[in-house]
Amino acid sequence: MIPVLICALISLSVAENDLDVLYPDLEHSRTIYVTENGPRLSVVAEQPKVVSRRGGNATLPCTIQRDQSLAPNRKMRIKWTKLTSDYLKEVDVFVVMDYHKRSYGRFHGRVHLQGSSAMDASLVITDITLEDYGRYKCEVIDGLEDGTAVVSLDLEGIVFPYIPRLGRYNLNFYDAERACRDQDAIVASFDQLYDAWRGGMDWCNAGWLADGTVQYPINTPREPCGGKNTVPGVRNYGLRDKDKNHYDVFCFTSYHKGQFYYLIQPFKLTYDEAIRACQKDGAQIAKVGQMYAAWKLLGYDRCDPGWLADGSVRYPISRPRRRCSPTEAAVRFSGFPDKKHKLYGVYCFKGDN
């Protein structure tokens, strides 16, 4: 092997000399390859997803792994941002450099670093809101070195379809946002709708999602809902014009701090009487999202149709039985009756604060 190698080197040397003789004006160049030992700083999220609930707290993990050869740097910057469906936009959450710290917008006063060690950049979020759901980026900049990690914050909750009093397919995207907000909810994400579909949700009306797409979940394929011979899945209309196109909406809500209950009254009530009855009891007439949360997350069960804040009449059934949703557990919908009809009870909500 060694004689062969020596022969090859001699041949290469001879070849180079021949080139010098044949082409005396030719300029020689050499390529130098530099191999690095890898990044001297990296950022790691040991847990890619954290699950919490509205009103609770959550710690989004982020650990700095720093080469010991790097000199100490008091100006190392840690920045947390919230990612959006528009990948070019991020929402500032929290930034810290040395002793300087700042929280932003609706996160002000609710976020801080866990700081269990000098290399711990984990973010603590307190009093979680529905809007806190989503993906967060931890970014660390140390001189010329930098690293990032992404963590998802998921919430325990429920997705529900919402149709306004005006009827099916009457909401543009911004109307849909307001409709969910008015019912103590937010517009659901695709991931939330997908999880609901996997849990058995089957709904044939298309609705807005938070990313501006319009979709609907089908577990039992049938002719009016994409075709009888199609496979189950989440049907996707794609992105739609947020101003011009009108659909229903899928809302998402989570646990609430307070008490949801049916107000016992000696007589049935009109809508206005229902509002006053709840107020007299130190509460407010309940919202649709509050009923869904109580039904799904707390197992609330009541077979009495009652007024809700949007003027609809509904009742939650967790234990199917005769005359009370005999085939399935569900929030039963009785429509939007004339508000002057004195035919129903009322569901109230009393907040902890």
C-alpha positions in Angstrom: 0.0 0.0 0.0 2.9 2.4 0.9 4.8 1.9 -2.4 1.5 2.6 -4.3 0.9 5.9 -2.3 4.5 7.0 -3.0 4.1 6.3 -6.7 0.9 8.3 -6.8 2.5 11.3 -5.1 5.5 11.2 -7.5 3.1 11.0 -10.4 1.2 14.0 -9.1 4.4 16.0 -8.7 5.5 15.1 -12.2 2.1 16.1 -13.6 2.3 19.5 -11.9 5.8 20.1 -13.3 4.6 19.1 -16.8 1.8 21.8 -16.4 4.4 24.4 -15.5 6.4 23.6 -18.6 3.4 23.5 -20.9 1.5 26.5 -19.5 4.1 28.8 -17.8 1.5 31.7 -17.6 -1.1 29.6 -15.8 -2.0 30.8 -12.3 -2.4 28.0 -9.7 -5.1 28.2 -7.0 -5.8 26.1 -4.0 -9.0 25.4 -2.1 -8.7 25.3 1.7 -11.5 23.6 3.6 -12.1 24.6 7.2 -14.0 22.3 9.5 -15.7 23.7 12.6 -16.2 21.6 15.7 -20.0 22.5 15.7 -22.0 25.3 17.4 -20.6 26.7 20.6 -24.0 27.6 21.8 -27.3 25.7 21.4 -30.8 26.0 22.7 -32.9 23.0 23.6 -36.6 22.5 24.6 -36.8 19.2 26.4 -40.6 19.1 26.0 -42.0 20.2 22.7 -45.5 20.6 24.0 -46.9 21.9 27.3 -50.6 21.4 28.2 -52.4 23.7 30.6 -55.8 25.3 31.0 -57.3 28.8 31.1 -56.6 30.5 34.4 -53.7 28.1 35.1 -49.9 28.5 34.8 -47.4 26.9 32.5 -43.7 26.7 32.2 -42.3 26.6 28.6 -38.9 24.8 28.8 -35.8 26.3 27.3 -32.2 25.3 28.3 -29.0 26.9 27.1 -26.1 24.6 26.3 -23.0 26.8 26.2 -19.4 25.8 25.3 -17.2 26.3 28.3 -14.5 27.9 26.1 -16.8 30.9 25.6 -15.9 33.8 27.8 -18.6 34.9 30.3 -21.0 37.4 28.7 -23.3 39.5 30.9 -24.9 40.9 27.7 -26.3 37.5 26.6 -29.9 38.2 25.4 -32.9 35.9 25.9 -36.0 36.7 23.9 -39.4 34.9 23.8 -41.8 35.5 21.0 -45.2 34.0 20.0 -45.4 32.7 16.4 -48.5 33.4 14.3 -50.1 31.8 11.3 -48.3 34.5 9.3 -44.7 33.1 9.5 -43.3 36.6 8.8 -44.8 38.0 11.9 -44.0 37.3 15.6 -45.5 38.8 18.7 -43.0 39.9 21.4 -43.5 38.3 24.7 -40.5 38.8 27.0 -36.9 39.8 26.7 -34.0 39.9 29.2 -30.4 41.0 29.0 -28.4 41.1 32.2 -30.5 42.9 34.8 -32.8 44.5 32.2 -36.2 42.7 31.7 -39.3 43.6 29.7 -42.7 42.0 29.0 -45.0 43.1 26.2 -48.6 43.7 25.5 -51.1 41.4 27.0 -48.3 39.4 28.5 -47.2 42.3 30.7 -47.0 41.3 34.3 -47.8 37.6 33.5 -44.5 36.3 32.3 -41.0 35.8 33.8 -38.0 33.4 33.5 -38.0 30.4 35.7 -34.2 31.0 36.2 -33.4 27.8 38.2 -29.9 28.2 36.9 -27.8 30.5 34.7 -28.5 28.2 31.7 -32.3 28.0 32.4 -34.3 30.3 29.9 -37.6 28.6 30.6 -40.6 31.0 30.4 -43.3 30.9 33.1 -46.8 32.2 32.0 -49.3 32.8 34.7 -53.1 33.3 34.6 -53.3 31.8 31.1 -55.9 33.1 28.7 -57.4 31.5 25.6 -55.3 33.8 23.4 -52.1 32.3 24.9 -52.6 29.1 23.0 -50.0 28.6 20.3 -46.3 28.2 19.5 -43.5 30.1 21.2 -39.9 30.7 20.2 -37.0 30.9 22.7 -34.1 32.8 21.1 -30.7 33.2 22.8 -28.0 35.5 21.4 -24.5 35.4 23.0 -22.1 37.6 21.0 -21.7 36.0 17.6 -23.4 32.8 18.7 -27.1 32.2 18.7 -29.7 29.4 19.0 -33.5 28.9 19.0 -36.1 26.4 20.1 -39.9 26.2 19.7 -42.4 25.1 22.3 -46.2 24.7 21.8 -48.7 25.7 24.6 -51.9 23.6 24.3 -55.0 24.1 26.4 -57.5 21.6 27.7 -60.9 22.6 26.2 -63.5 22.0 23.6 -64.3 23.0 20.0 -67.9 23.8 19.1 -69.5 25.0 15.9 -71.3 28.4 16.1 -74.2 29.7 13.9 -75.5 33.2 14.6 -79.2 34.2 14.8 -79.0 35.3 11.2 -78.6 31.7 10.2 -76.1 29.5 8.3 -73.1 31.1 6.4 -73.5 34.7 7.6 -70.1 35.4 9.1 -67.0 36.8 7.4 -63.8 36.1 9.2 -63.9 39.2 11.4 -67.6 38.6 12.3 -66.5 35.1 13.2 -63.8 36.4 15.6 -66.3 38.7 17.3 -68.9 35.9 17.5 -66.6 33.5 19.3 -65.3 36.3 21.6 -68.9 37.2 22.5 -69.5 33.6 23.5 -66.4 33.4 25.8 -64.3 31.6 23.2 -61.7 32.2 20.4 -61.7 31.0 16.8 -60.3 27.4 16.9 -57.0 26.4 15.2 -56.7 23.6 12.7 -55.0 21.5 15.4 -57.8 22.0 17.8 -60.4 21.1 15.1 -58.4 18.0 14.1 -58.2 16.8 17.7 -62.0 17.3 18.0 -62.5 15.3 14.8 -60.3 12.5 16.2 -62.5 12.6 19.3 -65.6 12.0 17.1 -66.8 15.4 16.1 -69.0 15.3 12.9 -70.3 18.5 11.5 -71.4 19.2 8.0 -71.3 23.0 8.0 -68.1 24.7 6.9 -66.6 27.1 9.4 -63.7 29.6 9.7 -60.5 28.6 11.5 -57.9 30.9 13.1 -55.5 30.7 10.1 -58.2 32.0 7.7 -59.0 28.6 6.2 -62.5 27.2 6.0 -62.9 23.5 7.0 -65.3 21.0 8.6 -64.9 17.6 10.3 -66.7 14.5 9.0 -66.6 11.1 10.7 -69.6 9.6 8.9 -69.3 10.4 5.1 -72.6 11.2 3.5 -73.9 12.7 0.2 -74.5 16.3 1.3 -71.1 16.4 3.2 -68.4 15.8 0.6 -69.9 12.6 -0.8 -71.0 9.2 0.5 -68.0 7.3 -0.9 -65.3 9.6 0.5 -63.1 8.8 3.5 -63.7 10.4 6.9 -61.5 13.5 7.6 -61.4 17.2 8.0 -62.7 18.7 4.7 -60.7 21.8 3.6 -62.0 24.7 1.4 -58.6 26.3 1.8 -57.9 30.0 2.4 -60.9 32.3 1.8 -61.3 36.1 1.5 -61.7 37.3 5.1 -64.0 40.2 4.1 -66.1 38.8 1.2 -66.7 35.1 2.0 -69.2 34.1 4.6 -69.4 30.8 6.6 -70.0 29.6 10.1 -67.2 29.4 12.6 -65.6 26.8 14.9 -64.9 28.3 18.4 -62.6 27.0 21.1 -63.1 27.5 24.9 -61.5 26.2 28.0 -62.2 26.0 31.8 -63.6 29.2 33.3 -63.2 30.7 36.8 -66.7 30.7 38.1 -70.0 28.9 38.5 -72.3 27.9 35.6 -75.8 26.9 36.7 -79.5 26.7 35.9 -81.4 29.2 37.9 -84.5 27.7 39.5 -87.5 29.9 39.0 -91.3 29.4 39.7 -92.2 30.5 36.2 -90.8 30.4 32.7 -89.2 33.6 31.4 -88.9 35.9 28.4 -85.3 36.7 27.3 -85.4 40.1 29.1 -86.7 38.5 32.3 -84.0 35.9 32.1 -81.3 38.6 32.0 -82.8 40.3 35.0 -83.2 37.1 37.0 -79.5 36.3 36.6 -78.5 39.8 37.6 -80.8 39.6 40.7 -78.9 36.5 41.7 -75.6 38.3 41.4 -74.7 36.7 38.1 -75.0 37.2 34.4 -76.8 35.3 31.8 -74.5 32.5 30.6 -72.7 32.4 27.2 -72.6 29.5 24.8 -69.0 28.8 25.4 -69.6 28.6 29.1 -72.3 26.0 28.6 -70.0 23.9 26.4 -67.1 24.2 28.9 -69.4 23.1 31.8 -70.8 20.3 29.8 -67.6 18.8 28.3 -65.1 19.6 31.0 -67.2 19.4 34.2 -69.9 16.9 33.1 -72.8 19.3 33.6 -76.1 17.7 32.8 -79.5 19.4 32.8 -82.6 18.5 30.8 -84.2 22.0 30.9 -84.0 24.3 27.9 -82.8 27.7 28.9 -82.0 31.1 27.5 -78.3 32.1 26.8 -76.8 35.5 26.2 -76.9 35.3 22.4 -80.7 34.8 22.5 -80.5 31.1 21.8 -82.1 28.3 23.9 -80.0 25.2 24.7 -79.4 22.6 27.3 -76.5 20.3 28.1 -76.8 16.5 28.4 -73.9 14.4 29.7 -76.1 11.3 30.4 -78.2 10.5 27.3 -81.7 9.4 28.3 -85.3 9.3 27.0 -86.6 12.8 26.1 -83.1 14.2 26.9 -80.9 13.5 23.9 -81.5 9.7 23.9 -78.7 8.7 21.5 -75.7 10.9 22.5 -74.2 13.2 25.0 -74.5 16.7 23.5 -75.4 20.4 24.0 -78.9 20.4 22.5 -79.9 23.4 20.4 -83.5 24.6 20.4 -82.9 27.6 18.1 -83.4 31.3 18.4 -87.0 31.7 19.5 -88.9 35.0 19.8 -87.4 36.7 22.8 -90.9 37.6 24.0 -91.9 34.0 24.4 -92.3 33.1 28.0 -91.4 29.4 27.5 -87.9 28.8 28.9 -85.7 28.9 32.0 -82.3 30.5 32.1 -78.6 29.5 32.6 -76.5 31.9 34.6 -72.8 32.4 35.2 -71.2 33.8 38.3 -67.5 34.7 38.0 -65.1 34.1 40.9 -64.1 37.8 40.9 
